[in-house]
Amino acid sequence: MTLLSPSRTDDLEIVTLGCRLNGAESDAMRALAADAGLMDAVIVNTCAVTGEAVRQARQAIRRARRARPGATLIVTGCAAQIDPDSFAAMPEVDRVLGNMEKMTRAAFAPEMGERVRVADIMTVRETAPHLVGGFQSRTRAYVQVQTGCDHRCTFCIIPFGRGNARSVPAGAVVEQIAALAARGCPEVVLTGVDLTSWGGDLPGAPPLGNLVARILKLVPNLPMLRLSSLDVIEMDPQLFELVTTEPRIAPHLHLSLQHGHDMILKRMKRRHDRAAAVDLCARLKAARPEIALGADLIAGFPTETEEHFAATLALIEDCGLSYVHAFPFSPREGTPAARMPQLGVPAIKARAAQLRAAGAAVLARHLDRWVGREATALVEEEGRARLGDFTQVRLPFPDDATPPGAYIHVALHSHDGEALIGAAA
């Protein structure tokens, strides 16, 4: 679970926790709330991927109330969708909105009488979710092209917060991205709950590669297109070809791997096996050697033995990963995994720590490869930029630095284990 930086527009503050899709929806909520006339308010957009994510959501709510005692405090997002009553019971909270409601103007109207407005999202199949794509940071815009998930991994609660898979039609996506590119947006990130399932519910069931090809062809002035988390088993041939040959697609992919042992993958109800993950990563690296790969990995899944865990540790090297997002397993009530034989918390924490240490080692090695080289980077804020492969770069810019959203040429002379250190070349 990731805490994204709080954002404020005058007296409206949005605190975003979790995935990039939440970040995209927060940008849309900002516009909806402002249009509804909501003032002096804090919106907390929660995540429910783990128990720790829910705990952090409650912490953020209490912190927001202490900082803004007189503001209207609205809670939304997946945690609010799944368990609205518990958030409504918090004395700090004024209003609870579900994931569908948060994408409507009416839900943010100051005069709205309902304190809790959360529909049963699992009964809803709209033709397409609201298309969102903010450009608040002036560096990259997140465009939601898909939401929901038709798969039921045994550990995952997210389908209960997002519902079944729904896709935004390609024409609407292209129109949105063309508008962003016309405004000078330097990078667009395609987001979704299950991004590679895009198109499955549309006429003809076009694959994600079809959408990516249309974006690249019809928006030629878009400098960079980036893809968020992908499922190993759903990368269609056209998408693979584009990712490995098209220079306007960022040389960086984040893969939903979760584990490195086939037995645990089966118990997770994942649709790929270890060999498929290793094979895809090898083919990606062979076709585009500069590509950087990241992955989600879970430590301490129920019934996981030392042998099972060792296979996950080895997967980091076998897949040639540069970035590792390690999760300690957290049972979510209502999921099959919560009913399986659980490991002890100390063992789970110890294994998660080992995964993080292995992740730090491969990140350091990835950074080593860049030292002494020059590259193009996108400035995110003063003193910080990012390469196309998502490597962070720290830059000692003066007060009149290159503005955010600009591409610059940088010379990279060292790193601190987390980011490269360089200067404008």
C-alpha positions as CSV (number, residue, x, y, z in Angstrom):
1,M,0.0,0.0,0.0
2,T,1.4,3.4,-1.0
3,L,0.5,6.7,0.6
4,L,0.5,9.4,-2.1
5,S,1.2,12.9,-1.2
6,P,-1.8,14.9,0.0
7,S,-3.0,17.5,-2.5
8,R,-4.7,20.8,-1.8
9,T,-6.6,23.3,-3.9
10,D,-7.3,26.3,-1.6
11,D,-9.4,24.8,1.2
12,L,-10.1,21.4,-0.4
13,E,-7.6,18.7,0.5
14,I,-7.5,15.1,-0.8
15,V,-5.4,12.4,0.9
16,T,-4.8,9.5,-1.4
17,L,-3.8,6.0,-0.2
18,G,-3.1,3.0,-2.3
19,C,-2.8,2.5,-6.1
20,R,-2.4,4.7,-9.1
21,L,-6.0,4.2,-9.9
22,N,-6.9,5.8,-6.6
23,G,-4.6,8.7,-7.6
24,A,-6.4,9.1,-10.9
25,E,-9.8,9.1,-9.2
26,S,-8.6,11.6,-6.6
27,D,-7.9,14.0,-9.5
28,A,-11.4,13.5,-10.8
29,M,-12.9,14.0,-7.3
30,R,-11.2,17.3,-6.9
31,A,-12.9,18.6,-10.0
32,L,-16.3,17.1,-9.0
33,A,-16.1,18.4,-5.5
34,A,-15.2,21.9,-6.6
35,D,-18.0,21.9,-9.2
36,A,-20.4,20.9,-6.4
37,G,-19.3,23.8,-4.3
38,L,-17.7,21.8,-1.6
39,M,-15.5,24.0,0.6
40,D,-13.4,23.6,3.7
41,A,-13.2,19.8,3.3
42,V,-10.8,16.9,3.5
43,I,-11.5,13.8,1.3
44,V,-9.6,10.6,2.4
45,N,-9.5,8.1,-0.5
46,T,-8.7,4.8,1.2
47,C,-7.2,1.5,0.2
48,A,-8.1,-2.0,1.4
49,V,-5.5,-4.2,-0.2
50,T,-4.2,-5.3,3.2
51,G,-5.1,-4.9,6.9
52,E,-2.2,-2.5,7.3
53,A,-3.7,-0.4,4.5
54,V,-7.0,-0.1,6.4
55,R,-5.1,0.8,9.6
56,Q,-3.2,3.5,7.8
57,A,-6.5,4.8,6.4
58,R,-7.8,5.2,10.0
59,Q,-4.6,7.0,11.0
60,A,-4.9,9.4,8.1
61,I,-8.5,10.2,9.0
62,R,-7.6,10.9,12.7
63,R,-4.6,13.0,11.5
64,A,-6.7,15.0,9.1
65,R,-9.3,15.7,11.8
66,R,-6.6,17.0,14.2
67,A,-5.2,19.2,11.5
68,R,-8.6,20.5,10.2
69,P,-11.0,20.3,13.2
70,G,-13.7,22.4,11.4
71,A,-13.5,20.9,8.0
72,T,-16.0,18.5,6.4
73,L,-14.3,15.1,6.4
74,I,-15.4,12.6,3.7
75,V,-14.1,9.0,3.5
76,T,-14.2,7.0,0.3
77,G,-12.3,4.4,-1.6
78,C,-12.1,0.6,-1.3
79,A,-11.9,0.4,2.5
80,A,-15.0,2.6,2.8
81,Q,-16.8,0.5,0.1
82,I,-16.1,-2.8,1.8
83,D,-16.8,-1.7,5.4
84,P,-18.7,1.6,5.4
85,D,-20.3,1.2,8.8
86,S,-17.0,1.0,10.6
87,F,-15.8,4.3,9.0
88,A,-19.2,5.9,9.6
89,A,-18.8,5.0,13.3
90,M,-15.6,7.0,13.6
91,P,-16.3,10.3,15.4
92,E,-14.0,12.1,13.0
93,V,-16.0,11.2,9.9
94,D,-18.8,13.4,8.5
95,R,-19.6,11.4,5.3
96,V,-18.8,8.0,3.7
97,L,-19.0,7.5,0.0
98,G,-18.6,4.3,-2.1
99,N,-16.4,3.9,-5.1
100,M,-19.3,4.6,-7.6
101,E,-20.6,7.5,-5.6
102,K,-17.3,9.2,-5.4
103,M,-17.3,9.7,-9.1
104,T,-20.5,11.7,-9.1
105,R,-20.9,15.5,-8.5
106,A,-24.0,15.0,-6.4
107,A,-22.2,13.0,-3.7
108,F,-20.0,16.1,-2.9
109,A,-22.9,18.6,-2.7
110,P,-22.6,20.4,0.7
111,E,-26.3,20.0,1.3
112,M,-26.4,16.2,0.7
113,G,-28.4,14.8,3.6
114,E,-27.2,11.2,3.6
115,R,-24.2,10.5,5.8
116,V,-23.5,7.1,4.2
117,R,-24.0,6.6,0.5
118,V,-22.5,3.3,-0.6
119,A,-24.1,1.1,-3.3
120,D,-23.6,-2.7,-3.6
121,I,-21.0,-2.5,-6.3
122,M,-21.1,-6.2,-7.0
123,T,-24.6,-5.8,-8.5
124,V,-23.6,-3.1,-11.0
125,R,-22.3,-3.5,-14.5
126,E,-22.2,-0.1,-16.1
127,T,-21.0,0.1,-19.7
128,A,-17.8,2.0,-18.7
129,P,-16.4,3.7,-15.6
130,H,-16.0,7.4,-15.5
131,L,-12.9,8.4,-17.4
132,V,-10.4,10.3,-15.3
133,G,-7.0,11.7,-15.9
134,G,-5.7,14.5,-13.9
135,F,-2.8,16.7,-14.7
136,Q,-2.3,18.3,-11.3
137,S,1.4,17.7,-10.9
138,R,2.3,18.9,-14.4
139,T,4.5,15.8,-14.8
140,R,2.3,12.8,-15.6
141,A,-1.4,12.2,-15.9
142,Y,-3.1,9.0,-14.8
143,V,-5.9,7.9,-17.1
144,Q,-8.3,5.2,-15.9
145,V,-9.1,2.8,-18.8
146,Q,-10.5,-0.1,-16.8
147,T,-11.9,-0.8,-13.3
148,G,-13.1,-3.9,-11.4
149,C,-11.8,-7.5,-11.7
150,D,-13.5,-10.8,-12.8
151,H,-10.8,-12.9,-11.1
152,R,-11.0,-14.1,-7.6
153,C,-7.6,-14.6,-6.1
154,T,-8.0,-16.2,-2.7
155,F,-6.2,-13.4,-0.9
156,C,-7.8,-10.4,-2.6
157,I,-10.7,-8.3,-1.2
158,I,-10.5,-5.7,-4.0
159,P,-13.3,-7.1,-6.2
160,F,-15.7,-6.5,-3.3
161,G,-14.6,-2.8,-3.5
162,R,-14.5,-2.4,-7.3
163,G,-16.9,-4.9,-8.7
164,N,-16.7,-6.8,-12.0
165,A,-14.4,-5.7,-14.8
166,R,-15.6,-2.8,-17.0
167,S,-13.6,-1.1,-19.8
168,V,-13.6,2.5,-21.1
169,P,-14.1,2.4,-24.9
170,A,-11.0,3.1,-26.9
171,G,-12.4,6.2,-28.5
172,A,-13.0,7.9,-25.2
173,V,-9.5,7.0,-24.0
174,V,-7.9,8.4,-27.1
175,E,-10.0,11.6,-26.8
176,Q,-8.9,12.1,-23.2
177,I,-5.2,11.5,-23.9
178,A,-5.3,13.7,-27.0
179,A,-6.6,16.5,-24.8
180,L,-3.9,16.0,-22.3
181,A,-1.2,15.9,-24.9
182,A,-2.6,19.1,-26.4
183,R,-2.2,20.8,-23.0
184,G,1.5,19.8,-22.9
185,C,1.3,16.7,-20.7
186,P,4.7,15.0,-21.0
187,E,3.6,11.5,-19.8
188,V,0.4,9.5,-19.5
189,V,0.0,6.4,-17.3
190,L,-2.8,3.9,-18.2
191,T,-4.3,2.6,-15.0
192,G,-6.9,0.0,-13.9
193,V,-7.6,-2.6,-11.3
194,D,-6.9,-5.4,-13.8
195,L,-5.4,-3.4,-16.6
196,T,-4.6,-6.3,-19.0
197,S,-8.3,-7.4,-18.9
198,W,-9.2,-4.1,-20.7
199,G,-11.5,-4.8,-23.6
200,G,-12.9,-8.1,-22.5
201,D,-16.4,-6.6,-22.0
202,L,-16.3,-4.4,-25.2
203,P,-17.6,-5.5,-28.6
204,G,-15.2,-7.9,-30.2
205,A,-13.2,-8.2,-27.0
206,P,-10.1,-6.2,-28.2
207,P,-6.9,-6.8,-26.2
208,L,-5.0,-4.1,-24.4
209,G,-2.4,-4.1,-27.2
210,N,-5.1,-2.8,-29.5
211,L,-5.8,0.2,-27.3
212,V,-2.1,1.0,-26.9
213,A,-1.6,0.9,-30.6
214,R,-4.5,3.3,-31.2
215,I,-3.2,5.7,-28.6
216,L,0.3,5.8,-30.2
217,K,-1.1,6.2,-33.7
218,L,-3.8,8.8,-33.0
219,V,-1.9,10.9,-30.4
220,P,1.5,11.3,-32.1
221,N,2.4,14.3,-30.0
222,L,2.3,12.3,-26.7
223,P,5.9,12.1,-25.6
224,M,5.6,9.0,-23.3
225,L,3.0,6.4,-22.5
226,R,3.5,4.3,-19.4
227,L,1.6,1.2,-18.3
228,S,0.7,0.4,-14.7
229,S,0.6,-3.1,-13.1
230,L,0.2,-6.0,-15.6
231,D,-0.9,-9.6,-15.2
232,V,1.7,-12.0,-16.5
233,I,-0.8,-14.3,-18.2
234,E,-2.7,-11.6,-20.0
235,M,0.1,-9.8,-22.1
236,D,-1.2,-10.2,-25.6
237,P,1.3,-10.6,-28.6
238,Q,0.6,-7.1,-29.9
239,L,1.2,-5.5,-26.5
240,F,4.5,-7.4,-26.1
241,E,5.6,-6.2,-29.5
242,L,4.8,-2.6,-28.7
243,V,6.4,-2.7,-25.3
244,T,9.6,-4.1,-26.7
245,T,9.9,-2.0,-29.9
246,E,8.1,1.4,-29.4
247,P,10.4,4.1,-27.9
248,R,7.4,6.1,-26.7
249,I,6.4,3.3,-24.3
250,A,8.3,3.7,-21.1
251,P,10.9,0.9,-20.6
252,H,9.4,-0.1,-17.3
253,L,6.8,-2.7,-16.4
254,H,5.4,-3.6,-13.0
255,L,4.2,-7.2,-12.9
256,S,1.7,-8.9,-10.6
257,L,3.7,-12.0,-9.7
258,Q,2.8,-12.5,-6.0
259,H,4.8,-15.6,-5.4
260,G,7.5,-17.9,-6.8
261,H,6.2,-21.4,-6.0
262,D,3.6,-23.2,-8.1
263,M,1.8,-24.7,-5.1
264,I,1.3,-21.4,-3.4
265,L,0.3,-19.8,-6.8
266,K,-2.4,-22.5,-7.1
267,R,-3.6,-21.8,-3.6
268,M,-3.7,-18.1,-4.4
269,K,-5.8,-19.0,-7.5
270,R,-3.4,-17.2,-9.7
271,R,-3.6,-18.1,-13.4
272,H,0.2,-18.2,-14.1
273,D,2.9,-20.6,-12.9
274,R,6.5,-19.8,-12.1
275,A,7.8,-20.9,-15.5
276,A,5.4,-18.4,-17.2
277,A,6.7,-15.5,-15.1
278,V,10.3,-16.3,-15.7
279,D,9.8,-16.9,-19.4
280,L,8.0,-13.6,-19.9
281,C,10.6,-11.6,-18.1
282,A,13.4,-13.3,-20.1
283,R,11.7,-12.5,-23.4
284,L,11.1,-8.9,-22.3
285,K,14.8,-8.5,-21.4
286,A,16.0,-10.2,-24.5
287,A,13.8,-8.0,-26.8
288,R,14.4,-4.7,-24.9
289,P,17.5,-5.0,-22.7
290,E,17.1,-1.6,-21.1
291,I,13.6,-2.4,-19.7
292,A,13.4,-2.4,-15.9
293,L,11.0,-4.8,-14.3
294,G,9.2,-4.5,-10.9
295,A,6.8,-6.9,-9.2
296,D,4.5,-7.4,-6.2
297,L,5.4,-10.3,-4.0
298,I,3.6,-11.6,-0.9
299,A,5.4,-13.1,2.0
300,G,3.9,-15.5,4.5
301,F,0.8,-16.7,2.5
302,P,-1.1,-19.4,4.5
303,T,0.7,-22.9,4.3
304,E,3.9,-21.3,2.9
305,T,6.9,-23.4,3.9
306,E,10.5,-22.3,3.9
307,E,10.9,-24.1,0.6
308,H,8.0,-22.2,-0.8
309,F,9.4,-18.9,0.4
310,A,12.9,-19.7,-1.0
311,A,11.3,-20.0,-4.4
312,T,9.9,-16.4,-4.1
313,L,13.3,-15.1,-3.0
314,A,14.9,-16.8,-6.0
315,L,12.3,-15.4,-8.3
316,I,13.7,-11.9,-7.8
317,E,16.9,-13.0,-9.5
318,D,15.4,-15.4,-11.9
319,C,13.1,-12.7,-13.3
320,G,15.8,-10.0,-13.3
321,L,13.8,-7.6,-11.2
322,S,15.0,-4.1,-10.4
323,Y,12.1,-3.1,-8.1
324,V,10.3,-5.2,-5.5
325,H,7.1,-4.3,-3.7
326,A,6.9,-6.8,-0.8
327,F,3.7,-7.3,1.1
328,P,3.5,-9.3,4.4
329,F,0.4,-11.4,4.0
330,S,-2.6,-10.0,5.8
331,P,-5.8,-12.0,6.0
332,R,-8.9,-10.1,4.8
333,E,-12.2,-11.2,6.2
334,G,-14.4,-12.8,3.6
335,T,-11.6,-14.2,1.4
336,P,-10.8,-17.9,1.1
337,A,-7.2,-17.3,2.2
338,A,-8.4,-16.0,5.6
339,R,-9.8,-19.5,6.3
340,M,-6.6,-21.3,5.4
341,P,-4.0,-22.4,8.1
342,Q,-2.2,-19.1,9.0
343,L,1.5,-18.6,9.6
344,G,2.6,-16.7,12.8
345,V,3.0,-13.0,12.5
346,P,6.7,-13.1,13.5
347,A,7.4,-15.5,10.6
348,I,5.5,-13.4,8.1
349,K,7.3,-10.2,9.2
350,A,10.7,-11.9,9.0
351,R,10.1,-13.2,5.5
352,A,8.7,-9.8,4.3
353,A,11.9,-8.2,5.7
354,Q,14.0,-10.7,3.7
355,L,12.1,-9.8,0.5
356,R,12.6,-6.1,1.1
357,A,16.4,-6.7,1.7
358,A,16.6,-8.7,-1.5
359,G,14.7,-5.9,-3.2
360,A,17.1,-3.3,-1.9
361,A,20.0,-5.3,-3.2
362,V,18.7,-5.6,-6.8
363,L,17.7,-1.9,-6.7
364,A,21.3,-1.0,-5.8
365,R,22.6,-3.1,-8.6
366,H,20.2,-1.4,-11.0
367,L,21.4,2.0,-9.9
368,D,25.0,0.8,-10.3
369,R,24.4,0.3,-14.0
370,W,23.5,3.9,-14.4
371,V,26.4,5.5,-12.6
372,G,28.8,7.2,-15.0
373,R,26.2,7.5,-17.8
374,E,23.9,10.2,-19.2
375,A,20.2,10.0,-19.7
376,T,16.9,11.9,-20.3
377,A,14.8,12.5,-17.2
378,L,11.4,14.0,-16.5
379,V,11.5,16.7,-13.8
380,E,8.9,15.9,-11.1
381,E,9.7,18.7,-8.7
382,E,12.7,20.9,-7.8
383,G,15.6,18.6,-7.0
384,R,13.9,15.4,-8.2
385,A,13.4,13.7,-11.6
386,R,12.7,10.3,-13.0
387,L,14.2,8.3,-15.9
388,G,12.0,6.4,-18.4
389,D,12.6,3.2,-16.5
390,F,11.2,4.9,-13.4
391,T,14.6,5.3,-11.7
392,Q,14.5,8.2,-9.3
393,V,17.2,10.9,-9.8
394,R,18.1,13.5,-7.2
395,L,19.4,16.8,-8.7
396,P,20.9,19.8,-6.9
397,F,18.9,22.4,-8.7
398,P,19.0,26.1,-7.8
399,D,15.9,28.1,-7.1
400,D,15.4,28.9,-10.8
401,A,15.4,25.2,-11.7
402,T,13.8,23.6,-14.8
403,P,10.1,23.5,-14.1
404,P,8.2,20.3,-13.4
405,G,7.1,18.5,-16.5
406,A,10.2,19.3,-18.5
407,Y,12.5,16.7,-20.0
408,I,16.2,17.3,-19.3
409,H,19.5,15.6,-20.0
410,V,21.3,14.5,-16.9
411,A,24.7,13.2,-16.0
412,L,24.6,10.5,-13.3
413,H,27.6,10.3,-11.0
414,S,26.5,8.2,-8.0
415,H,23.6,6.9,-6.0
416,D,22.4,6.5,-2.4
417,G,20.9,3.1,-2.6
418,E,17.4,4.5,-3.4
419,A,18.0,7.0,-6.2
420,L,20.6,8.2,-8.6
421,I,22.4,11.4,-8.0
422,G,23.3,13.7,-10.9
423,A,23.2,17.1,-12.5
424,A,21.9,18.6,-15.6
425,A,24.3,17.9,-18.4
